[in-house]
Amino acid sequence: MNDTSKLSPDASPLRIANFRAYWLSRLSMTLAQYAMMLIIGWQTYNLARDGGMGVGAASGQLALIGLLQFIPLFLLTPFSGWAADHFDRRNIARLTVLAQLGCAGTLAWFTWSETLTVTVLFGVAIVLGIVRAFNGPALSALAPNLVPKTILPNAIALSSIAWQVGMIVGPAIGGYTYAIMPALPYITAFALFAVSLAALSFIGKVQQPARAANRRPIHQMVEGLRYVVRNKMVLGAITLDLFAVFLAGATALFPVYARDILEVGETGLAQLAMAPAVGAALTALWFSFRPLKTNVGPKMLWAVAVFGLATVVFGLSKTMPLSLAMLFIIGAADMFSVYIRQSLIQLHTPDDKRGRVSSVSLLTISASNEFGDFFSGSLAFLFGPVIAVVGGGVGAIATVALWSRIFPVLRTTRTFDPPDELLDTPPEEKLQEQMP
């Protein structure tokens, strides 16, 4: 870092070889992940429908895919965050990419040989849940080790761009290559994971963070959760997203809408998956030029309400243009709330706790996404997909109304600047931190 430590704040992180390798690895991996997961859901639903299951029962299979990914994430995320602070983050990232490469190769083989079963897809979903639990914390924590602090915000922005591009282009790769040949999405994902692994191998040795002496791992893990529970702003922002996205998880039912409601096939499935990502990406781009400064709390609540309303309209839609428009709004509203929530969490959390609080936030995101998929699929199994999606959207709107009363600080927060007292460490906690 000697040659780069004096870079100006406007310098591009891509001038640093280690960061170039990291950025390429993250882009390739994200493209592969979103391409592969789209087709896993599509094949699971089609195998169930072609096997004689009705729409509701086949939707239940999608619920199981979400559950099988969530359980490993839920159980392992606290430990994976600790591992990322105690072991070489490059090696953790390499092992997780290697495991995903193996999953892509396995699915490519079974699909090519026409021997793919739902059991194989379920097994791969479990492995991917385990992998993602360790992959996210390791890669997120690795980026700040690769660039000087002066250009870290630029590096975070570029890393977010890689993720957004993967969210948009990945589903397109999956859907359109599947239309050419069913095994092709997995073959493509295999190649992209190989590129990601090769790029990670070019990252040189980086400095590991200093380890806290005489601190039990469990104590360190619980400390972040304890701070979240105590800080009403952070707790309210995290749980608002948790319950809103958990209830309104329409994305899990895209295969149902693509095959049986909108009847648009695998290429239409790719468009459905891309629409919210495009809305999110454009919103993020807007905020990069016009950052939000006023009435941040009320605007976050309104954004989640719009998210729920657009979900209701999507659930009732019978035409592709209206469905795509609503999904675009869903993605934009979600990114709007994410932008505010993440900024509030980071700025309302002391620096020495940000890593562990971020781990708690990651766990809730996993709960809202993967376990939300299980919830939506289960509702579709019991009541049908339309009722499941519409009911979830109504639930998200109700969550906004309820949270504005339970956490009035969300209604009254006007700027991102935290009150000084929120960043003060209570005397009893300072004493605990000094104890062996």
Secondary structure, 3 states (H helix, E strand, C coil): CCCCCCCCCCCCHHHCHHHHHHHHHHHHHHHHHHHHHHHHHHHHHHHHHHCCCCHHHHHHHHHHHHHHHHHHHHHHHHHHHHHHHHCCHHHHHHHHHHHHHHHHHHHHHHHHCCCCCHHHHHHHHHHHHHHHHHHHHHHHHHHHHCCCHHHHHHHHHHHHHHHHHHHHHHHHHHHHHHHHCCCHHHHHHHHHHHHHHHHHHCCCCCCCCCCCCCCCHHHHHHHHHHHHHHCHHHHHHHHHHHHHHHHCCHHHHHHHHHHHHCCCHHHHHHHHHHHHHHHHHHHHHHHHHCCCCCCHHHHHHHHHHHHHHHHHHHHHCCCHHHHHHHHHHHHHHHHHHHHHHHHHHHHCCCHHHHHHHHHHHHHHHHHHHHHHHHHHHHHHHHHCHHHHHHHHHHHHHHHHHHHHHHCHHHHHCCCCCCCHHHHCCCHHHHHHHHCC
